[in-house]
Amino acid sequence: MIKKVAEYPVVHEGQVLRSVPTPQLKLATIDDVRREMARVYREARTGMTDTANSSRLVYMLTSIAKMIEIGQLEQRLIALEENNNELT
């Protein structure tokens, strides 16, 4: 069963709370991650966000980029192994 996302305002323990939607970021490719890192950098550079928080975000984005890279390398390795198996 799919759970429906609550519409706001949300009532929690007798208090009315407004839910804040999570921004939808496209981070499927290295280029997507690079653009997001650049955005975070610009916000930190111009003082729009705290540099400590920006550093944390860039660290997480770096981890995401590494996972994308590893996934791409894994796919290439599998393709090479399959191609090698077909030749033998």
C-alpha positions as CSV (number, residue, x, y, z in Angstrom):
1,M,0.0,0.0,0.0
2,I,1.4,3.4,-0.9
3,K,1.3,5.9,1.9
4,K,-0.1,9.3,0.8
5,V,2.1,12.3,1.7
6,A,0.3,14.5,4.2
7,E,-1.1,17.8,3.0
8,Y,-0.1,20.8,5.1
9,P,-0.9,22.1,7.6
10,V,-0.1,19.0,9.7
11,V,-1.5,18.6,13.2
12,H,1.0,17.0,15.5
13,E,0.4,16.6,19.3
14,G,-2.2,19.4,19.3
15,Q,0.0,21.9,17.4
16,V,-0.5,22.9,13.8
17,L,2.8,22.6,11.9
18,R,3.5,23.6,8.4
19,S,5.5,21.0,6.5
20,V,8.3,22.3,4.3
21,P,8.7,20.3,1.1
22,T,12.2,19.0,0.3
23,P,13.6,20.6,-2.8
24,Q,13.8,18.2,-5.7
25,L,17.4,18.1,-6.8
26,K,18.5,16.1,-9.9
27,L,21.7,14.4,-8.9
28,A,21.8,11.6,-11.4
29,T,25.0,12.5,-13.2
30,I,28.4,13.9,-12.3
31,D,27.4,17.0,-14.2
32,D,24.3,17.4,-12.0
33,V,26.4,17.1,-8.9
34,R,29.0,19.6,-10.3
35,R,26.2,22.2,-10.9
36,E,24.9,21.7,-7.4
37,M,28.4,22.1,-5.9
38,A,28.8,25.3,-7.9
39,R,25.5,26.6,-6.6
40,V,26.5,25.8,-3.0
41,Y,29.9,27.5,-3.5
42,R,28.3,30.6,-4.9
43,E,25.8,30.8,-2.0
44,A,28.7,30.4,0.5
45,R,30.9,32.9,-1.4
46,T,28.2,35.5,-1.4
47,G,27.3,35.0,2.2
48,M,23.8,33.6,1.5
49,T,24.7,30.4,3.5
50,D,27.0,29.6,6.3
51,T,30.4,28.2,5.1
52,A,30.4,25.4,7.7
53,N,27.0,24.2,6.4
54,S,28.2,24.6,2.8
55,S,31.3,22.5,3.5
56,R,29.0,19.7,4.8
57,L,26.8,19.9,1.8
58,V,29.8,19.8,-0.6
59,Y,31.3,16.8,1.3
60,M,28.0,14.9,0.8
61,L,27.9,15.9,-2.8
62,T,31.4,14.6,-3.2
63,S,30.3,11.3,-1.8
64,I,27.4,11.2,-4.2
65,A,29.8,12.0,-7.1
66,K,32.1,9.1,-6.0
67,M,29.1,6.7,-6.0
68,I,28.1,7.8,-9.5
69,E,31.7,7.3,-10.7
70,I,32.0,3.9,-9.1
71,G,28.6,2.8,-10.6
72,Q,29.8,4.0,-14.1
73,L,33.1,2.1,-13.7
74,E,31.2,-1.0,-12.6
75,Q,29.0,-0.9,-15.6
76,R,31.9,-0.5,-17.9
77,L,33.8,-3.4,-16.3
78,I,30.8,-5.6,-16.6
79,A,30.5,-4.7,-20.3
80,L,34.2,-5.4,-20.9
81,E,33.9,-8.8,-19.1
82,E,30.8,-9.7,-21.1
83,N,32.6,-8.7,-24.3
84,N,35.7,-10.7,-23.3
85,N,33.5,-13.8,-22.6
86,E,31.9,-13.6,-26.0
87,L,35.3,-13.5,-27.7
88,T,36.6,-16.6,-25.9
